[in-house]
Amino acid sequence: MSPAGRRGAASSTLALVALSCAGGGGAGAAAPAPVRVMPVRVLAALPHDPDAFTQGLAWVRGRLYESTGLYGRSTLRELDPATGRILRSVALAPGEFGEGLTEIGGRLVQLTWREERARLWTLPDLVPAGTLSYRGEGWGLASDGRELVQSDGSGVLVFRAADDLRPLRHLAVRRDGRAVPYLNELEWADGSLFANVWQSDEILRIDPRSGEVTGAWDASGLLEPSERARADVLNGIAWDPERRRFFLTGKLWPFLFVAELPEPPSVSP
């Protein structure tokens, strides 16, 4: 399907309203406003390596980087943001499973799944620059330029120091009063965190102070049924602040999407 066709398909997805959690709060307490689910608006569909088990995307000063996983196949790549073409690729050790990716302090930080080790890379030449250790599984990773925030597949995010990955604080994520498990790939954009959720087609926006989900977008219309037959889950978010656009993809997806996440229309009182 052409980018225009995909844009129409994604935009025609019905906006769903998440049901608020039953109970909670004392008598007379106002229930939180339910998060309205909006469709993703596709601007372009670029070719993407269908063998790439994407675990993270990162946009750094006009360059797009990708972390891919699986033992014996994990890589760090630079992609052409205009065409999706692989410009260069560096293999991880066979015993490392690549995971979340972000930039901080002028270098890339790439998590591994169960190795409890983050790989550091110089920019823009992608030369290994050491490792840092952490405890537990590594899933998604993002940065606000001062500190890192990491997911581990649970519903709790860990904020970490940029210099040594020591944990600083934890943030429980909730949506309409309920915990949100399986948080995966992360991105920081306009003061909020954006997250993929494992085995879900939704992208969530999270308040980094309260942990509340403040927005949700349905990406189920991005791939055709025939394309989904071989593809794995949605997993990959990068934010281009200059052009205010997102790059989205997934594990074994044949396309890298340039997209917008539109806000719900305002409701008159």
N, C-alpha and C positions, 0 to 999 in steps of 0.2 A: 504494500500500500504506500502511496506517496505521503510525504510529510503533511500535505494539506488534508489528505484523507484521514491520516492518524489524528491530526488536530481535531477534525470534526468528530471522529469516533470517541476520542478521549473527552472532548468537551460536552458530548451528548450524554455522558454517563449521568445517571440520576443522582442528584445530591441527596445523601442519606443523612438522617439525624440520629445520632447515637442516643440510646436510652439512658437516662440517668440512673444511678444506682438506687435500688430500693432501700428504704430505711436510712439510717445515718442521721446524725444531728438530733437535737432535742426537739421537743414539741414546739411548733411554730417557727422552726429554723427554715430559712429559705433554701431550697435545693439549688445547687450550682447550675448555671445555664449549660445545657448540653452542647457538646462540641459538634458543629455542623460539618459534614464531610463534603468537600468540594472536588470536582474533577481536576486533574492535571491538564494544563494547556500546553500542547506540544508546539514548538516553534520550528523544529527540524529533527529529522531522524538520520543519524550518521551511521555508517557501517561500524561494527564492533566485532572483535575476534570472538567467534562463537565457542572457542575452546578456552576462553579466559574465565576462570572461576573468580569473578570480581569480589574483592573483600573491602576495598576502599578506593575512593577518589579524592583528589586534592587539587585545588586551583591555587597556583602560586605565581603572582605577578605575570599573568598572561600565558602561563604554561599549565598544562593539565597532566597530572600524574595518576597512575593506577597501581594498586597493590592486588596481586592475584594469589590465590591459595592452592591447596592440595600438596601433599608431600611429593617431592620430586618434580613438581611443576610450578612452584611458587616463584613469582617474579616481582620486580619493581619496574614500571614502564613509564615512558613519557609518550603521550598521545598528541596528535595534531588536533587542536580543538575545532578546526575548520572542516576536517575530513574524517576524523576518527582513526587515521592511519597511525600505526605504531612507529614512532620515531627512533626509539631505542629501548632495549630491555636488558635488565641485569637479573641473573638467576640467583635465588637464595640457595643456601645449603640444602641438600636432599632431605635432611632431618628437620627442616623448618617449614612451617605452614604459615604463609603470609596472611596478615589480617589488616586491621584498620590503619589508616595513613593520614598524617597531617603535617603541617609545617609550623615550626616555632623556632625563633632565634636564628633564622637563616639556614635551617637544615630540616630535612625530612625525618620524621619519626615513624617507623613501621612496626606495628605489633606482630607478634606471632601467637598462634592459637594456644597451645599447651606447653610451649617451651619456656614460658615465663621470662622472655627476653625480647627487648625492642631493638631493632636495627636502626642505626643513625646513618644518614646519607648527606653528603655535601650537595649544594645546589650551585649552579645548574648541572654539574657534570656527573652526578650520581656516583660518587666515589665513596666506598664504605668509610665511616668516621667513628666506629666504635659501637658499643652496645650498652644498654641499661637494663637492669633487672626489676621485675615486679612479681608479685604473687598472684596466682590464679590465672584464669583463662583471659586471653585478649580477644576482643571482638571488634568494636568500633572505637574510633579515636577522632577527637576534634580539638581545636584550640581557639581561644579568643585573643591570642597574641601574648598573654601573660602566663596562663597555666593551661594544662591539658585536662580533658574530660574523657573518660573511658567507659565503655560498656563491657559487660562480661556475659551477656545472655540472660541476665536477671532483669528485675524491674528497678534496680538501684544503680545509679551512675556514680563513678568515683572521680573526683577532681584530684589531679596530681601535679606536683611541682615539675617544672620544665627541666630543671637541672639534673634530678636524680629519680624522678617518678615516685617519690614518696607520697603516700596518700595524704590529702589535706582535709577533705570532708566527703560526705556521702549525700546523695540526693535521691530520695524515693520518688518515682514518677507515678502520677495518678491521673486518671481520665474519668471525669464525671463521678468522682468519689471512689473509683476502683483502681487497684494497682495494675500496672501495665508490664507484663513479663516479656521476655525475649527481645529486649532492645538490642539493636544490632549496629549497623553503620551509622555514624554521626557526622553532622556538619554544623558549623556555627555561621549564622547569617543574621545581620541586622539585630544583634543583641539577643537572639534566641537560638536554641538548639533545635536541629532537625534530625529526625531519626527514622531509619527503617526498622521494621519489626519482623523478626524471623517468621517465615511462613504466612506473611500478610502482604497484601497489595497496597497497604496504606503508608503514607508518609506523615509523621506526626511533628508538630511544632511544640516545643517544651519551654516553659519559663524556667531559666536556669537558677532562679532564686527560690521559687516555691515548689518546683517539680510538676506543676499543673500543666496538662496538655491544653494548649490554647488554639490549636488548629489541626485539621486533618485533611488529607487529600488522597483520593482514590486513583491509583495508577493501574487498575486492572485492565483498562482499555488500551494500554500501550502496545501490547503484542497481540497478534492474531492467534486464534486457536492452533493453527498449524505450527506457528513459531513457538508457542508455549509447550508443545509436545516434547521438545528437546531441552528447553530452557529450564533453569532452576529459579530460585527466588529472586525477587527485587532486592538489590543490595548495591548501593553506590550513589552517593550524593556529593556534588561539589558545587560551590557557590562562586559565581563571578560577580564581584561587587561593582565593578566598573560598568558592566552592561546589564546588571541586575537580572541575571538568568541562572538557572540551575542546569547542571549536567546530571542525568539520571541513567542508570543501567542496572544490570543484575548478573547473577552467576550464569554463565553460558548463554548470555543474551546475544542475539545477532545485531542489535542496534544500541547505539548510545544516543540518548535523547537530549536535545536542548529544550528546556521547558520553563514555564512560569507556574507558580502556585498562587492562583488568584484568591483574593479574599471573598468571603460571602457578601452578597449585596446587603446594604444597610436596610434595616427595617424601620419604617416610620412609626413613631409612637401612636 
